[in-house]
Amino acid sequence: MKEDEIQVFIRGTISYFEEVTGVKAELDIPYTKGSEQVLLDYSGHIGISGSRKGGLYITCSRPMLEEITRKILLTEEVDDQSVFDMIGEIANTIAGNARTSFGAEFNISVPTIFKGKPNNFRIVLRTPVVVLPINWKGHQAYLVVGID
């Protein structure tokens, strides 16, 4: 991916957190990775097809997702289903924002959501894979993008 394409994901991620939570996320320096997976507690994967191929996923800690969920749903009680829904919503929104920049032929799948490190699910990414470290209110997360 070119630098201006990476900027699409950076802007979309920062925008998501600021618009949805009112608190701007900070992104550390993006880096490329090999075949190792960067996975935290929960992840939401989006497959990309059409004019571009590959995918992206966002991975977050449960405490981060619980805080975002409480902020959005205005509740103190956060159950497992709400956490799963939230990681899927974040992945879908970031991918949807990228679709606006890449055009109608940038097709995104529905999110696949998983906890931990899945044994029976293959994360579809194209190389080179770019990792965008996200810091939001002291929480660490990663947006991982691999599209051609």
Backbone as a ProteinNet text record, in pm:
[ID]
protein_1_A
[PRIMARY]
MKEDEIQVFIRGTISYFEEVTGVKAELDIPYTKGSEQVLLDYSGHIGISGSRKGGLYITCSRPMLEEITRKILLTEEVDDQSVFDMIGEIANTIAGNARTSFGAEFNISVPTIFKGKPNNFRIVLRTPVVVLPINWKGHQAYLVVGID
[TERTIARY]
84.1	0	88.3	37	107.9	77.1	162.7	146.8	12.1	-34.4	-163.1	-278.9	-263.1	-365.6	-366.4	-250.5	-242.1	-306.9	-290	-349.6	-502	-562.8	-708.3	-749.5	-676	-708.4	-675	-567.7	-531.8	-641.4	-680	-785.2	-916.9	-952.7	-1077.4	-1080.6	-968.1	-960.5	-969.4	-892.5	-896.1	-1036.3	-1095.6	-1230.2	-1332.2	-1322.6	-1417.1	-1418.3	-1302.8	-1296	-1341.6	-1303.2	-1340.9	-1491.2	-1549.2	-1691.7	-1779	-1740.1	-1824.1	-1807.3	-1684.7	-1660.5	-1633.8	-1603.4	-1568.3	-1424.5	-1349.1	-1208.4	-1124.6	-1033.3	-950.1	-851	-837.8	-736.2	-605.3	-497	-365.4	-308	-245.7	-184	-33.2	31.1	176.4	221.1	349.4	405.6	365.3	303.1	267.1	392.8	378.2	490.8	438.4	527.1	489.8	530.4	457.9	488.2	492.6	548.1	554	428.8	445	329.8	272.2	343.5	290.8	166.2	74.8	-49.9	-42.9	-96.9	-109.2	-254	-276.5	-412.9	-421.9	-526	-555.4	-678.2	-760.8	-873.4	-981.9	-1021.2	-1129.2	-1087.5	-1130	-1094.5	-1214.4	-1219.5	-1320.6	-1251.4	-1276.1	-1210.2	-1308.9	-1261.1	-1340	-1261.9	-1324.4	-1264.1	-1288.9	-1191.6	-1200.9	-1195	-1287.2	-1287.2	-1322.5	-1325.9	-1355.4	-1226.8	-1214.4	-1096.2	-970.5	-986.5	-875	-906.3	-804.9	-821.8	-745.9	-795.9	-727.6	-823.6	-780	-865.2	-801.6	-877.4	-828.3	-894.2	-829.9	-895	-849.7	-936.8	-902.4	-907.2	-810.6	-803.1	-786	-866.6	-872.4	-878.9	-847.3	-864.5	-1011.4	-1053.4	-1190.7	-1217.8	-1126.6	-1154.7	-1178.6	-1106.4	-1127.2	-1266.5	-1304.5	-1436.3	-1548.5	-1528.2	-1628.9	-1645.3	-1535.3	-1544.4	-1614.2	-1582.5	-1648.8	-1797.8	-1830.1	-1969.8	-2047.7	-1990.2	-2057.6	-2082.9	-1985.6	-1996.8	-2109.6	-2116.3	-2214.2	-2355	-2364.5	-2496.5	-2546.4	-2463.2	-2498.9	-2546.8	-2465.1	-2497	-2371.1	-2389.1	-2275.3	-2256	-2364.5	-2359.5	-2322.5	-2213.2	-2168.4	-2150.9	-2227.9	-2219	-2133.9	-2112	-2028.3	-2081.8	-2213.1	-2270.4	-2246.1	-2254.6	-2228.8	-2084.5	-1991.9	-1850	-1828.6	-1888.9	-1877.9	-1937.5	-2054	-2117.4	-2030.3	-1967.4	-1887	-1764.5	-1691.5	-1572.3	-1612.6	-1725.9	-1774.4	-1812.9	-1876.9	-1917.1	-1796	-1694.1	-1572.4	-1508.1	-1491	-1429.7	-1511.3	-1642.3	-1729.2	-1725.6	-1723.7	-1722.2	-1591	-1479.2	-1349.1	-1338.6	-1381.9	-1379.3	-1474.3	-1591.6	-1687.6	-1634.1	-1564	-1501.3	-1395.9	-1319.8	-1219.1	-1286.2	-1399.8	-1473.3	-1511	-1541.9	-1574.5	-1457.3	-1335.8	-1216.7	-1175.5	-1187.9	-1141	-1244.7	-1370.5	-1472.1	-1562.5	-1666.1	-1771.3	-1722.2	-1609.7	-1554.8	-1471.4	-1462.9	-1394.4	-1502.1	-1518.4	-1627.2	-1582	-1667.3	-1634.4	-1734.7	-1683.8	-1770.1	-1832.3	-1923.8	-1972.4	-1858.4	-1853.5	-1742.2	-1748.3	-1632.8	-1617.2	-1552.8	-1615.8	-1572.5	-1519.6	-1407.7	-1354.9	-1284	-1273.5	-1210.3	-1075.9	-972.8	-840.8	-778.2	-715.5	-647.3	-723.3	-794.9	-879.4	-797.5	-842.9	-776.5	-834.8	-962.3	-1031.2	-1071.7	-1002.7	-1034.3	-905.4	-903.5	-786.6	-812.7	-727.4	-739.1	-683.1	-768.7	-728.7	-669.4	-540.4	-469.6	-373.8	-345.4	-245	-121.8	-6.8	116.8	147.6	214.2	264	150.6	163.2	64.8	114.3	26.9	60.9	-15.9	56.2	-2.7	-7.1	-126	-144.5	-173.4	-74.3	-97.1	-185.7	-289.6	-387.7	-380	-377.6	-387.3	-512.9	-600.1	-722.9	-744.3	-736.6	-759.3	-677.3	-552.8	-464.8	-477.1	-566.3	-583.4	-506	-448.4	-376.7	-465	-467.8	-538	-456.2	-493.3	-421.8	-520.5	-500	-569.5	-465.5	-496.7	-403.3	-464.9	-391.9	-445.3	-351.8	-409.1	-333.5	-416.6	-406.4	-479.6	-382.6	-416.1	-331	-396.3
-118.1	0	124	224.8	352.3	433.9	531.4	612.8	683.9	736.6	806.7	710.4	583	483.2	449.2	442.7	419	534.8	657	774.4	764.8	699.3	678.9	605.2	501.4	422.8	498.8	574.7	655.9	758.5	832.5	933.8	870.4	758.2	691.3	641.5	593.5	543.8	658	762	879	937.8	950	1005.5	921.3	788	701	728.9	723	739.6	878.2	979.7	1115.9	1138.3	1090.4	1111.3	1026.9	904.3	813	831.7	859.6	867.5	1009	1100.2	1236.2	1251.4	1141.6	1144	1097.1	1180.7	1150.8	1038.6	946.3	840.9	895	842.8	876.7	751.5	769	655.6	669.7	559.8	556	532.4	524.6	507.3	370.8	369.1	241.7	161.5	29.2	-56.4	-175.9	-238.8	-359.7	-480.5	-587.9	-709.6	-828.5	-936.2	-1060.1	-1141.7	-1270.9	-1360	-1370.3	-1317.1	-1325.9	-1239.6	-1284.8	-1212.5	-1125.1	-1007.1	-915.4	-926.8	-994.3	-1016.5	-987.3	-912.6	-885.8	-968	-917.5	-996.1	-1025.4	-922.7	-936.4	-871.1	-930.7	-878	-885.1	-789.2	-786.6	-780.2	-879.1	-890	-855.9	-782.4	-748.2	-795.2	-877.3	-916.5	-809.2	-789.7	-688.9	-761.3	-727.1	-782.4	-671.4	-707.1	-607.3	-554.3	-422.7	-361.9	-385.5	-412.1	-443.2	-576.8	-646.7	-776.6	-776.3	-854.7	-869.3	-853.5	-777	-757.6	-667.1	-646.1	-568.8	-623.6	-598.5	-629.8	-530.2	-509.6	-428.9	-522.6	-507	-591.1	-502.3	-530.3	-445.4	-531.2	-468.6	-535.4	-527.5	-618.4	-614.4	-485.8	-440.9	-316.1	-196.3	-190.2	-81.3	-90.5	-210.8	-229.2	-203.3	-243.1	-215.1	-64.8	9.4	154.5	221.6	180	236.1	202.1	78.5	34.5	114.6	133.9	213.7	355.4	411.3	547.9	557.2	462.1	467.8	430.5	324	275.8	343.1	426.7	496.9	399.8	297.9	195.9	158.8	106.1	55.4	-93.5	-164	-309.2	-341.9	-414	-453.7	-605	-672.4	-818	-861	-990.9	-1044.4	-1008	-1015.9	-985.9	-841	-750.3	-608.7	-586.6	-658.2	-647.3	-699.8	-814.6	-869.2	-772.9	-718.5	-624.2	-500.3	-452.4	-330.7	-350.8	-461.1	-481	-494.9	-558.4	-568.7	-433.3	-351.4	-217.7	-130.1	-138	-59	-101.1	-231.9	-282	-240.1	-256.4	-222.8	-74	10.1	154.8	199.1	148.8	186.4	139.7	16.7	-33.6	46.6	80.8	160.7	298.6	359.6	489.8	478.7	369.4	349.1	331.5	264.4	243.4	376.9	475.2	608.1	665.6	642	693.5	608.6	475.2	386.2	362.5	395.3	385	264.2	261.8	161.1	19.6	5.7	-126.7	-183.4	-110.3	-155.7	-220.9	-352.4	-424.4	-478.4	-458.3	-505.2	-611.8	-711.9	-818.8	-776	-856.8	-837	-876	-818.2	-850.1	-993.5	-1053.4	-1178.8	-1142.8	-1182.3	-1141.5	-1263.9	-1246.3	-1357.8	-1309.1	-1401.9	-1375.5	-1446.8	-1378.8	-1440.4	-1474.2	-1589.9	-1636.3	-1755.3	-1734.5	-1842.1	-1956.5	-2078	-2196.1	-2234.5	-2202.6	-2250.2	-2137.4	-2024.3	-1911.4	-1854.7	-1835.8	-1780.2	-1633.3	-1548.4	-1404.7	-1376.7	-1324	-1298.9	-1158.7	-1154.2	-1028.5	-1048.9	-942.7	-946.9	-872.8	-917.2	-849.6	-735.3	-633.4	-617.4	-581.6	-627.2	-600.5	-482.6	-383.7	-263.5	-264.9	-241.1	-236.6	-91.5	-47.2	88.1	77.9	107.1	103.3	220.8	191.5	291.3	306.2	429.2	458.6	541.5	493.3	566.2	558.5	672.8	681.8	579.7	562.9	470.2	325.6	296.7	160.8	146.1	29.4	-1.6	-90.9	-63.1	-144.7	-141.8	-224.7	-227.9	-243.6	-162.8	-182.8	-244.5	-361.1	-434.5	-441.6	-391.1	-379.1	-450.3	-536	-604.3	-613.1	-511.3	-510.3	-479.5	-526.6	-494.2	-390.8
0	0	0	-63.9	-70	55	82.2	201.9	205.8	91.5	91.5	118.8	81.5	111.4	260.2	320.5	464.8	539.6	488.2	551.2	555.9	457.8	457.5	584.8	620.2	739.4	867.2	865.4	981.8	1009.1	906.2	922.8	965.8	905.5	939.1	1082.5	1131.1	1268.1	1368.1	1344.8	1434	1435.1	1318.2	1305.2	1380.9	1369.6	1437.7	1587.5	1649.2	1794.9	1838.7	1764.3	1801.8	1787.5	1677	1654	1747	1771.5	1848.4	1999	2042.9	2187.4	2236.5	2144.1	2184.3	2228.6	2225.2	2263.9	2145.6	2103.4	1987.2	2018.4	1927.3	1938.1	1882	1932.7	1879.5	1815.6	1701.1	1634	1640.5	1680.3	1678.5	1534.2	1514.6	1381	1325.4	1207.6	1144.4	1111.8	1111.4	1074.2	997.1	922.5	849.7	933.1	911.4	986.3	892.3	943	867.6	889.3	905	915	1056.1	1156.9	1293.2	1307.3	1391.5	1410.5	1534.6	1522.9	1635.8	1681.6	1795.1	1842.5	1991.6	2028.8	2168.9	2208.3	2299.1	2351.2	2247.5	2169.8	2072.1	1941.8	1830.6	1698.8	1605.6	1514.2	1409.6	1274.9	1189.4	1058.8	947.7	849.4	730.5	608.5	525.1	398.4	293.6	206.6	99.7	-34.9	-124.1	-259.1	-357.2	-486	-588.8	-648.3	-655.6	-715.5	-631.9	-505.9	-414.7	-349.2	-307	-241.7	-110.1	-15.5	112.6	227.5	328.8	444.4	547.2	653.3	766.6	891.8	1004	1130.7	1235.5	1331.6	1447.2	1566.8	1654.8	1773.4	1896.3	1998	2117.6	2243.6	2355	2483.8	2525.2	2608.8	2658.8	2737.5	2826.9	2899	2805.1	2695.2	2599	2538.4	2494.9	2434.1	2533.7	2658.8	2761.4	2781.1	2782.4	2801.2	2683.6	2562.4	2444	2446.9	2480.5	2486.1	2590	2708.1	2811.9	2762.2	2691.9	2640.3	2536.2	2446.3	2337.8	2385.8	2465	2508.2	2635.7	2695.6	2819.8	2926.2	2949.7	3048.7	3124.5	3242	3318.8	3297.7	3263.9	3245	3100.5	3083.7	2950.3	2949.6	2864	2856.6	2737	2725.7	2618.2	2479.7	2461.4	2330.3	2291.5	2386.8	2358.8	2316.5	2379	2342.9	2201.5	2169.3	2033.7	1931.3	1961.2	1869.5	1848.5	1955.5	1946.1	1857.9	1873.7	1790.6	1643.5	1618	1480.5	1423.9	1504.9	1460.9	1430.2	1513.2	1489.3	1357.5	1337.3	1213.6	1091.5	1100.1	988.5	955.7	1056.8	1033.4	971.3	1021.6	965.2	820	791.5	653.3	564.3	617.8	540.9	508.3	604.1	578.1	468.4	468.4	363.7	227.9	227.1	101.3	37.4	119.6	68.7	-10.2	37	-31.2	-150.6	-139.4	-245.3	-355.1	-331.3	-434.6	-420.4	-504.6	-497.3	-526.5	-596	-626.9	-512.2	-401.2	-279.3	-194	-213.1	-147.2	-12.5	88.9	222.3	265.7	336.4	387	519.5	566.4	703	796	914.9	1004.8	1056.9	1068.8	1140.2	1273.8	1380.8	1513.7	1587.4	1655.8	1732.6	1858.4	1951.5	2079.5	2082.8	2131.2	2145	2011.8	2006.7	1885.3	1829.2	1718.2	1665.7	1606.8	1632.1	1576.1	1441.1	1421.5	1301.8	1207.4	1216.6	1129.8	1073.7	942.8	876.1	847.9	900.2	876	736.7	648.3	510.4	498.4	467.5	445.8	329.4	256.2	150.5	199.4	156.8	197.2	102.1	149.8	285.6	381.5	504.4	608	691	707.1	783	915.1	1023.3	1156.8	1203	1242.3	1293.9	1444.1	1528.7	1673.4	1716.4	1792.1	1835.1	1986.7	2032.6	2175.3	2197.1	2284.5	2316.2	2466.8	2532.6	2676.8	2756	2716.7	2786.2	2743.5	2651.6	2599.6	2469.6	2448.2	2324.3	2237.4	2109.1	2011	1882.7	1786.2	1658.6	1544.9	1440.8	1315.3	1222.5	1167	1081.9	942.2	843	707.6	609.3	528.4	424.2	297.9	213.5	85.7	-26.7	-147.4	-262.5	-349.9
[MASK]
++++++++++++++++++++++++++++++++++++++++++++++++++++++++++++++++++++++++++++++++++++++++++++++++++++++++++++++++++++++++++++++++++++++++++++++++++++

